[in-house]
Amino acid sequence: MPSGQHLKVTGSDILLRASPGPKGERMINEKATAALHEKQYLTIDNSVRVVQQCTQGAWSRVQVESPEWLRDSHIGWVPTSVLRSQKNDTSGKELFTEADFGWDQFTRDYKAIIIAGVNKLARENSACKAIDPATASRSTTKGSKADPVFWVTCGTGNAARNIFFTKSDVENNRVLSHSRY
């Protein structure tokens, strides 16, 4: 069944398969295999956006649309359950959720603050029309335990830059429009 929906991905290391179903052949990542001299498979994660080309049962054929450099190589079948629609706020701006981020030891205890800060940047900062939530992190050298400093990459290409914010910026509803840290 054809779709054409533009979707986000939930999770990491999701294998692309040549045919629908868990027994579908795993697709080989030719470039990574050649570089590492060890068989590598094509995978996607929550840092990409895909176009759902069609569905068959509980499986969807997808093509990565962003980042653009994966568009020609990352096409295959994944479980439909790992795909989700983009959420938008009442003004139509993208609303980032926990599933959009890559949580680690530096960020997992600050999920609510980071999500709120990134959504605030998306609404208020003109440099953040494009945000890569997978880059969100906490500084290990700036801020304090009580008021940590976080950043996320806004923009694309040569215009990309890290925008910083603190826990108190978010909690006190300060405008997040610069990179002062």
C-alpha positions in Angstrom: 0.0 0.0 0.0 1.6 3.3 -1.0 2.1 6.0 1.6 4.5 9.0 0.9 4.3 10.0 4.6 7.3 11.9 6.0 8.1 10.2 9.3 10.5 10.2 12.2 12.2 7.1 13.6 12.1 5.8 17.2 15.1 3.9 18.4 18.6 3.1 17.2 20.4 0.5 15.1 17.3 -0.4 13.2 18.3 -2.7 10.4 17.2 -2.0 6.8 16.1 -5.2 5.1 15.8 -6.1 1.4 12.3 -7.5 1.9 9.6 -7.1 4.6 9.8 -9.3 7.6 12.3 -10.3 10.2 13.8 -12.9 7.8 14.4 -10.3 5.0 18.0 -10.1 4.1 20.0 -7.5 6.0 21.3 -4.8 3.6 25.1 -4.3 3.6 26.6 -0.9 4.1 29.1 -1.1 1.3 31.1 2.0 2.2 31.4 1.1 5.9 32.3 -2.5 5.1 35.0 -1.3 2.7 36.4 1.2 5.2 36.3 -1.2 8.2 37.2 -4.4 6.4 34.3 -6.1 8.2 30.7 -6.6 7.2 28.5 -3.7 8.2 24.8 -3.4 7.7 22.6 -0.4 6.8 20.8 0.9 9.9 18.7 3.9 10.8 18.0 5.6 14.1 16.2 8.6 15.6 18.6 11.1 14.0 17.1 10.5 10.5 13.8 11.3 8.8 12.3 9.0 6.3 9.7 8.9 3.5 7.5 5.8 3.9 7.2 4.5 0.3 4.7 1.7 1.0 3.6 -0.8 3.6 3.1 -4.5 3.6 1.6 -6.0 6.8 3.6 -4.7 9.8 6.5 -3.5 7.6 7.3 -0.3 5.7 9.7 0.4 2.9 11.4 3.7 3.7 14.0 6.0 2.2 16.0 8.3 4.3 15.3 11.9 3.3 17.4 13.6 6.0 20.3 13.8 6.3 20.5 14.2 2.6 23.8 12.3 2.2 22.0 9.0 3.2 19.2 9.5 0.7 20.6 7.3 -2.1 22.0 4.5 0.0 19.5 4.0 2.9 16.4 2.5 1.4 14.8 -0.7 2.7 12.2 -2.3 4.9 11.8 -1.7 8.6 9.0 -2.6 11.2 6.3 0.0 10.9 6.3 0.2 14.7 9.6 2.2 14.7 8.0 5.0 12.6 6.1 8.0 14.0 4.6 11.2 12.9 6.2 14.6 13.6 4.4 16.4 16.4 3.7 20.2 16.0 2.6 22.8 18.5 -0.5 25.0 18.1 1.5 27.4 15.9 2.7 24.6 13.6 6.3 24.5 14.8 7.9 21.1 15.4 7.5 19.8 18.9 10.4 17.7 20.0 9.7 14.7 22.2 11.9 12.3 24.3 12.1 9.9 21.3 13.9 12.6 19.2 17.0 12.7 21.5 20.0 10.4 22.0 20.2 10.2 25.8 23.5 9.3 27.5 25.1 9.5 30.9 25.4 13.3 30.7 21.9 14.0 29.6 19.5 11.3 30.9 19.0 13.0 34.3 18.0 16.2 32.6 15.5 15.0 30.0 12.7 17.4 30.9 14.9 20.5 31.0 16.6 19.6 27.7 13.3 18.9 25.9 11.8 22.1 27.2 15.0 24.1 26.2 15.1 22.7 22.7 11.4 23.4 22.2 11.9 26.9 23.5 14.8 27.4 21.0 12.6 26.1 18.2 9.9 28.7 19.0 12.1 31.7 19.9 15.5 31.5 18.1 15.5 32.4 14.4 18.9 30.6 14.1 17.1 27.4 15.1 14.7 26.8 12.2 16.5 23.5 11.8 17.5 21.7 15.0 19.4 18.4 15.4 18.1 17.1 18.7 20.5 14.1 18.5 23.3 16.6 19.3 21.8 17.9 22.5 24.3 17.5 25.4 25.4 18.8 28.7 28.7 20.6 29.2 31.1 18.9 31.5 33.2 22.1 31.9 30.6 24.9 32.1 27.9 25.6 34.5 27.4 24.0 37.9 25.6 21.0 39.4 22.7 23.3 40.4 22.6 25.1 37.0 24.2 23.0 34.3 24.8 24.3 30.8 23.4 22.4 27.8 23.7 22.9 24.0 22.1 21.7 20.8 23.2 22.3 17.1 20.9 24.7 15.2 21.1 25.3 11.5 22.6 23.3 8.7 25.8 23.3 6.6 28.1 26.2 7.1 25.3 28.0 9.1 25.2 25.3 11.8 26.2 26.3 15.3 25.8 25.2 18.9 23.3 27.2 20.9 23.8 27.0 24.7 21.2 27.3 27.5 21.1 26.7 31.2 18.6 24.9 33.5 17.8 28.3 35.0 17.3 29.9 31.5 14.6 27.3 30.9 13.0 27.3 34.4 12.9 31.2 34.5 11.5 31.4 30.9 14.4 33.5 29.7 14.7 34.0 25.9 17.2 31.6 24.4 18.6 33.7 21.6 22.4 33.6 21.9 25.4 31.5 22.6 26.8 33.3 25.7 28.4 30.3 27.4 
